[in-house]
């Protein structure tokens, strides 16, 4: 396996996830303003054919 190519492919995937996720979070906050001013987020990473199931949860202030 070419480590440099692998590293670049992972970085490209993570950049796409980050950019598109930020856009979606911003869109949902604009369209569905939460009266509580907090947004609970959960991101789940899976890889088909593997046991990978990585979950990241956070709560952000949207006021």
OpenMM code with the backbone's topology and positions (N, CA, C; nanometers):
from openmm import Vec3, app, unit

residues = "UNK UNK UNK UNK UNK UNK UNK UNK UNK UNK UNK UNK UNK UNK UNK UNK UNK UNK UNK UNK UNK UNK UNK UNK UNK UNK UNK UNK UNK UNK UNK UNK UNK UNK UNK UNK UNK UNK UNK UNK UNK UNK UNK UNK UNK UNK UNK UNK UNK UNK UNK UNK UNK UNK UNK UNK UNK UNK UNK UNK UNK UNK UNK".split()
positions = [
    Vec3(0.0851, -0.1186, 0.0000),
    Vec3(0.0000, 0.0000, 0.0000),
    Vec3(0.0890, 0.1240, 0.0000),
    Vec3(0.0517, 0.2200, -0.0810),
    Vec3(0.1231, 0.3475, -0.0884),
    Vec3(0.0707, 0.4368, 0.0251),
    Vec3(0.1513, 0.4537, 0.1280),
    Vec3(0.1101, 0.5301, 0.2465),
    Vec3(0.0727, 0.6737, 0.2132),
    Vec3(0.1482, 0.7371, 0.1252),
    Vec3(0.1178, 0.8764, 0.0897),
    Vec3(-0.0169, 0.8874, 0.0182),
    Vec3(-0.0427, 0.7965, -0.0747),
    Vec3(-0.1697, 0.7988, -0.1473),
    Vec3(-0.2859, 0.7705, -0.0524),
    Vec3(-0.2657, 0.6754, 0.0375),
    Vec3(-0.3688, 0.6424, 0.1362),
    Vec3(-0.3981, 0.7631, 0.2243),
    Vec3(-0.2930, 0.8272, 0.2737),
    Vec3(-0.3073, 0.9449, 0.3598),
    Vec3(-0.3832, 1.0550, 0.2881),
    Vec3(-0.3503, 1.0792, 0.1620),
    Vec3(-0.4181, 1.1840, 0.0851),
    Vec3(-0.5649, 1.1482, 0.0608),
    Vec3(-0.5953, 1.0214, 0.0358),
    Vec3(-0.7338, 0.9792, 0.0138),
    Vec3(-0.8168, 0.9977, 0.1405),
    Vec3(-0.7592, 0.9643, 0.2551),
    Vec3(-0.8295, 0.9825, 0.3824),
    Vec3(-0.8527, 1.1308, 0.4081),
    Vec3(-0.7513, 1.2117, 0.3871),
    Vec3(-0.7651, 1.3564, 0.4078),
    Vec3(-0.8709, 1.4165, 0.3153),
    Vec3(-0.8749, 1.3723, 0.1916),
    Vec3(-0.9746, 1.4214, 0.0962),
    Vec3(-1.1152, 1.3847, 0.1430),
    Vec3(-1.1325, 1.2610, 0.1894),
    Vec3(-1.2620, 1.2170, 0.2410),
    Vec3(-1.3025, 1.3005, 0.3621),
    Vec3(-1.2112, 1.3189, 0.4569),
    Vec3(-1.2431, 1.3954, 0.5778),
    Vec3(-1.2735, 1.5413, 0.5466),
    Vec3(-1.2054, 1.5981, 0.4490),
    Vec3(-1.2338, 1.7364, 0.4095),
    Vec3(-1.3749, 1.7464, 0.3525),
    Vec3(-1.4124, 1.6508, 0.2666),
    Vec3(-1.5469, 1.6506, 0.2104),
    Vec3(-1.6523, 1.6350, 0.3197),
    Vec3(-1.6273, 1.5453, 0.4140),
    Vec3(-1.7206, 1.5256, 0.5260),
    Vec3(-1.7330, 1.6541, 0.6070),
    Vec3(-1.6214, 1.7159, 0.6365),
    Vec3(-1.6228, 1.8380, 0.7170),
    Vec3(-1.6968, 1.9525, 0.6503),
    Vec3(-1.6670, 1.9764, 0.5235),
    Vec3(-1.7287, 2.0871, 0.4507),
    Vec3(-1.8784, 2.0640, 0.4342),
    Vec3(-1.9162, 1.9459, 0.3904),
    Vec3(-2.0589, 1.9206, 0.3676),
    Vec3(-2.1355, 1.9151, 0.4983),
    Vec3(-2.0738, 1.8639, 0.6040),
    Vec3(-2.1401, 1.8592, 0.7343),
    Vec3(-2.1640, 1.9988, 0.7887),
    Vec3(-2.0654, 2.0867, 0.7752),
    Vec3(-2.0822, 2.2241, 0.8223),
    Vec3(-2.1963, 2.2920, 0.7480),
    Vec3(-2.2036, 2.2724, 0.6170),
    Vec3(-2.3123, 2.3328, 0.5387),
    Vec3(-2.4483, 2.2827, 0.5863),
    Vec3(-2.4591, 2.1543, 0.6115),
    Vec3(-2.5860, 2.0972, 0.6549),
    Vec3(-2.6253, 2.1465, 0.7943),
    Vec3(-2.5292, 2.1584, 0.8828),
    Vec3(-2.5585, 2.2095, 1.0174),
    Vec3(-2.6060, 2.3543, 1.0081),
    Vec3(-2.5374, 2.4352, 0.9294),
    Vec3(-2.5779, 2.5750, 0.9128),
    Vec3(-2.7179, 2.5842, 0.8525),
    Vec3(-2.7464, 2.5013, 0.7530),
    Vec3(-2.8781, 2.5023, 0.6891),
    Vec3(-2.9870, 2.4660, 0.7884),
    Vec3(-2.9675, 2.3614, 0.8660),
    Vec3(-3.0715, 2.3154, 0.9582),
    Vec3(-3.0946, 2.4177, 1.0693),
    Vec3(-2.9897, 2.4855, 1.1112),
    Vec3(-3.0054, 2.5890, 1.2149),
    Vec3(-3.0863, 2.7057, 1.1594),
    Vec3(-3.0594, 2.7449, 1.0344),
    Vec3(-3.1356, 2.8543, 0.9731),
    Vec3(-3.2824, 2.8164, 0.9547),
    Vec3(-3.3085, 2.6939, 0.9093),
    Vec3(-3.4450, 2.6518, 0.8768),
    Vec3(-3.5283, 2.6122, 0.9982),
    Vec3(-3.4642, 2.5638, 1.1033),
    Vec3(-3.5364, 2.5126, 1.2204),
    Vec3(-3.4750, 2.5685, 1.3475),
    Vec3(-3.4924, 2.6949, 1.3667),
    Vec3(-3.4338, 2.7593, 1.4841),
    Vec3(-3.4827, 2.6902, 1.6110),
    Vec3(-3.3891, 2.6447, 1.6923),
    Vec3(-3.4183, 2.5737, 1.8169),
    Vec3(-3.4422, 2.6757, 1.9283),
    Vec3(-3.5579, 2.6665, 1.9942),
    Vec3(-3.5906, 2.7588, 2.1031),
    Vec3(-3.4933, 2.7489, 2.2198),
    Vec3(-3.4297, 2.6350, 2.2352),
    Vec3(-3.3380, 2.6130, 2.3475),
    Vec3(-3.1982, 2.6676, 2.3194),
    Vec3(-3.1689, 2.6990, 2.1938),
    Vec3(-3.0395, 2.7556, 2.1609),
    Vec3(-2.9273, 2.6538, 2.1589),
    Vec3(-2.9601, 2.5249, 2.1656),
    Vec3(-2.8582, 2.4195, 2.1645),
    Vec3(-2.8950, 2.3190, 2.0559),
    Vec3(-2.7947, 2.2620, 1.9950),
    Vec3(-2.8157, 2.1609, 1.8920),
    Vec3(-2.7312, 2.0393, 1.9281),
    Vec3(-2.7968, 1.9262, 1.9465),
    Vec3(-2.7261, 1.8009, 1.9757),
    Vec3(-2.6900, 1.7347, 1.8430),
    Vec3(-2.5632, 1.7048, 1.8276),
    Vec3(-2.5135, 1.6470, 1.7030),
    Vec3(-2.4547, 1.5087, 1.7283),
    Vec3(-2.4681, 1.4240, 1.6269),
    Vec3(-2.4070, 1.2908, 1.6328),
    Vec3(-2.3577, 1.2562, 1.4924),
    Vec3(-2.2332, 1.2147, 1.4842),
    Vec3(-2.1752, 1.1704, 1.3573),
    Vec3(-2.1308, 1.0263, 1.3765),
    Vec3(-2.1733, 0.9403, 1.2844),
    Vec3(-2.1360, 0.7999, 1.2900),
    Vec3(-2.0548, 0.7645, 1.1667),
    Vec3(-1.9366, 0.7075, 1.1900),
    Vec3(-1.8494, 0.6653, 1.0810),
    Vec3(-1.8515, 0.5133, 1.0736),
    Vec3(-1.8866, 0.4620, 0.9577),
    Vec3(-1.8842, 0.3182, 0.9339),
    Vec3(-1.8048, 0.2922, 0.8062),
    Vec3(-1.7576, 0.1704, 0.7934),
    Vec3(-1.6883, 0.1290, 0.6714),
    Vec3(-1.7464, -0.0051, 0.6308),
    Vec3(-1.8090, -0.0065, 0.5163),
    Vec3(-1.8766, -0.1268, 0.4683),
    Vec3(-1.7823, -0.2480, 0.4713),
    Vec3(-1.8334, -0.3570, 0.5240),
    Vec3(-1.7561, -0.4798, 0.5294),
    Vec3(-1.6580, -0.4883, 0.6448),
    Vec3(-1.6644, -0.3894, 0.7362),
    Vec3(-1.5756, -0.3899, 0.8534),
    Vec3(-1.6605, -0.3681, 0.9789),
    Vec3(-1.6037, -0.3941, 1.0962),
    Vec3(-1.6775, -0.3686, 1.2198),
    Vec3(-1.6701, -0.2225, 1.2662),
    Vec3(-1.6148, -0.1340, 1.1843),
    Vec3(-1.6009, 0.0072, 1.2230),
    Vec3(-1.7370, 0.0694, 1.2505),
    Vec3(-1.7506, 0.1278, 1.3681),
    Vec3(-1.8708, 0.2010, 1.4081),
    Vec3(-1.8281, 0.3061, 1.5104),
    Vec3(-1.7732, 0.4155, 1.4604),
    Vec3(-1.7182, 0.5220, 1.5449),
    Vec3(-1.8208, 0.6342, 1.5559),
    Vec3(-1.8613, 0.6676, 1.6785),
    Vec3(-1.9636, 0.7694, 1.7010),
    Vec3(-1.9023, 0.8865, 1.7768),
    Vec3(-1.9292, 1.0069, 1.7259),
    Vec3(-1.8877, 1.1297, 1.7936),
    Vec3(-2.0133, 1.2096, 1.8203),
    Vec3(-2.0323, 1.2499, 1.9466),
    Vec3(-2.1497, 1.3286, 1.9841),
    Vec3(-2.1039, 1.4588, 2.0478),
    Vec3(-2.1816, 1.5627, 2.0225),
    Vec3(-2.1515, 1.6923, 2.0791),
    Vec3(-2.2782, 1.7752, 2.0840),
    Vec3(-2.2746, 1.8775, 2.1658),
    Vec3(-2.3845, 1.9727, 2.1748),
    Vec3(-2.3248, 2.1098, 2.1540),
    Vec3(-2.3839, 2.1877, 2.0616),
    Vec3(-2.3296, 2.3195, 2.0329),
    Vec3(-2.4350, 2.4273, 2.0589),
    Vec3(-2.3862, 2.5432, 2.0945),
    Vec3(-2.4711, 2.6602, 2.1179),
    Vec3(-2.5002, 2.7257, 1.9831),
    Vec3(-2.6258, 2.7467, 1.9512),
    Vec3(-2.6634, 2.8074, 1.8232),
    Vec3(-2.7308, 2.9428, 1.8427),
    Vec3(-2.7149, 3.0010, 1.9588),
    Vec3(-2.7727, 3.1339, 1.9844),
    Vec3(-2.6908, 3.2425, 1.9240),
] * unit.nanometer
topology = app.Topology()
chain = topology.addChain("A")
for resn in residues:
    res = topology.addResidue(resn, chain)
    for name in ("N", "CA", "C"):
        topology.addAtom(name, app.Element.getBySymbol(name[0]), res)
